[in-house]
Amino acid sequence: MSTVGILGAGVMGIGVAHNAARYQHDVILVDISEEALGKAKEELKKNIRFEAFFNKDTNMEPVEKVIERITFTTDYSVLDKADVIVENVPEIWDIKKEVYLKIDEICPENCIFLVNTSCISITKVASLMQRPSKVIGVHFMNPVPLKTSVEVIKGYHTSDGTIEETQSFLKSIGKEMILVNDLPGFVSNRLSHLLMNEAAFVVQDQVASPKDVDDIFKKCFGHKMGPLETADLIGLDTVVNSLNILYESYQDTKFRCCPLLVKMVDAGLKGRKTGKGFYTYDEYEF
Ligand SMILES: NC(=O)c1ccc[n+]([C@@H]2O[C@H](COP(=O)([O-])OP(=O)(O)OC[C@H]3O[C@@H](n4cnc5c(N)ncnc54)[C@H](O)[C@@H]3O)[C@@H](O)[C@H]2O)c1
């Protein structure tokens, strides 16, 4: 089993930590905020208990045992033991840049770097590192423990060895990979963000309510979730950041962000993580 360094204890970091610890990896969960780490620990306990409640596997380990495998810390230096890094800091270039410059100095030579970005080019992230061949995009789907496939992105310099190691790590946590090439947004978010953004425009233009927009996708198209529920699940701040990256990267107005989304984020309505977005949530639902 590997030591997995997980950067960022937000929506995705919590999911990846849960998944890796459940599959018996040692996890180091790093965040700059003690408050985020405290919240992450509580959320993890709740999610692991919830999983045990619904899982028919009677051999499942107790919550305490899974949590014991996770070190919660603000200290980056302990990443000198990491075999695999999964980076989940906010979708903001300057933050990612600072993080990659730092971990390049700390992490051991054999370490591979899994970039869990929504839209930023993997080749661009790898350009920050002395070892670009070890950098690969792994776009986990949310909620991580429930999703069996991930989109894996080969940067310009990503080596075949890194792809193989990534595949075997993903297999060890119960995931299959779908390998694609690198351009901003890859496949999933280049397409899905157009849909979520246009759905927000439809609401802004008062063509339909969020529920009616989502019902058309669920009841008419047979989708599991509508685009606005999905945006709330991702986090509207992350959706706005991703659209801005797509807009800047392609210089194409089709990615211009809907002003309603920006207004909601400015008002603190970021979706599930704040209890309110296009919908209201009593508490986080797994
Ligand atoms: N939310 C999704 O559904 C989803 C899906 C796939 C990929 N992603 C991508 O994953 C990444 C994280 O998204 P999220 O939704 O988890 O964001 P989030 O805002 O929920 O969490 C980000 C966390 O990173 C922490 N952080 C900030 N700066 C840091 C630093 N320098 N070092 C360590 N931690 C730091 C914050 O305190 C916060 O806890 C983004 O790049 C996003 O695009 C998100």
The ligand as a MOL file (V3000), in Angstrom:
LIG
                    3D

  0  0  0     0  0            999 V3000
M  V30 BEGIN CTAB
M  V30 COUNTS 44 48 0 0 0
M  V30 BEGIN ATOM
M  V30 1 N -15.9920 19.9770 -6.7250 0
M  V30 2 C -15.9710 19.0790 -7.6970 0
M  V30 3 O -16.9980 18.4400 -7.9960 0
M  V30 4 C -14.6960 18.8020 -8.4440 0
M  V30 5 C -14.6250 17.6750 -9.2750 0
M  V30 6 C -13.4080 17.3530 -9.9010 0
M  V30 7 C -12.3110 18.2060 -9.7480 0
M  V30 8 N -12.4250 19.3040 -8.9540 0 CHG=1
M  V30 9 C -11.2280 20.1380 -8.7800 0
M  V30 10 O -10.6330 19.7900 -7.5480 0
M  V30 11 C -9.9670 20.9330 -6.9900 0
M  V30 12 C -10.5230 21.2010 -5.6030 0
M  V30 13 O -11.9110 21.4700 -5.6910 0
M  V30 14 P -12.8760 21.4030 -4.4120 0
M  V30 15 O -14.2530 21.4300 -4.9420 0
M  V30 16 O -12.4470 20.3200 -3.5170 0 CHG=-1
M  V30 17 O -12.5310 22.8340 -3.7310 0
M  V30 18 P -12.8740 23.3410 -2.2510 0
M  V30 19 O -12.9380 24.8130 -2.3600 0
M  V30 20 O -14.0210 22.5830 -1.7000 0
M  V30 21 O -11.5730 22.9010 -1.3820 0
M  V30 22 C -10.2900 23.4240 -1.5920 0
M  V30 23 C -9.4800 23.2470 -0.2970 0
M  V30 24 O -8.1140 23.6030 -0.5720 0
M  V30 25 C -7.6070 24.3010 0.5590 0
M  V30 26 N -6.4360 25.0650 0.1650 0
M  V30 27 C -6.3480 26.3260 -0.3610 0
M  V30 28 N -5.0720 26.6300 -0.6080 0
M  V30 29 C -4.3180 25.5580 -0.2310 0
M  V30 30 C -2.9210 25.2830 -0.2280 0
M  V30 31 N -2.0350 26.1700 -0.6750 0
M  V30 32 N -2.5090 24.0830 0.2590 0
M  V30 33 C -3.3960 23.1590 0.7380 0
M  V30 34 N -4.7290 23.3840 0.7560 0
M  V30 35 C -5.1820 24.5640 0.2760 0
M  V30 36 C -8.7930 25.1380 1.0460 0
M  V30 37 O -8.6140 25.5420 2.4120 0
M  V30 38 C -9.9470 24.1500 0.8450 0
M  V30 39 O -10.1530 23.3760 2.0190 0
M  V30 40 C -10.1910 22.0820 -7.9540 0
M  V30 41 O -9.1150 22.2000 -8.8280 0
M  V30 42 C -11.4520 21.6390 -8.7030 0
M  V30 43 O -11.5500 22.2240 -9.9650 0
M  V30 44 C -13.5720 19.6340 -8.2870 0
M  V30 END ATOM
M  V30 BEGIN BOND
M  V30 1 1 1 2
M  V30 2 2 2 3
M  V30 3 1 2 4
M  V30 4 1 4 5
M  V30 5 2 4 44
M  V30 6 2 5 6
M  V30 7 1 6 7
M  V30 8 2 7 8
M  V30 9 1 8 9
M  V30 10 1 8 44
M  V30 11 1 9 10
M  V30 12 1 9 42
M  V30 13 1 10 11
M  V30 14 1 11 12
M  V30 15 1 11 40
M  V30 16 1 12 13
M  V30 17 1 13 14
M  V30 18 2 14 15
M  V30 19 1 14 16
M  V30 20 1 14 17
M  V30 21 1 17 18
M  V30 22 2 18 19
M  V30 23 1 18 20
M  V30 24 1 18 21
M  V30 25 1 21 22
M  V30 26 1 22 23
M  V30 27 1 23 24
M  V30 28 1 23 38
M  V30 29 1 24 25
M  V30 30 1 25 26
M  V30 31 1 25 36
M  V30 32 1 26 27
M  V30 33 1 26 35
M  V30 34 2 27 28
M  V30 35 1 28 29
M  V30 36 1 29 30
M  V30 37 2 29 35
M  V30 38 1 30 31
M  V30 39 2 30 32
M  V30 40 1 32 33
M  V30 41 2 33 34
M  V30 42 1 34 35
M  V30 43 1 36 37
M  V30 44 1 36 38
M  V30 45 1 38 39
M  V30 46 1 40 41
M  V30 47 1 40 42
M  V30 48 1 42 43
M  V30 END BOND
M  V30 END CTAB
M  END
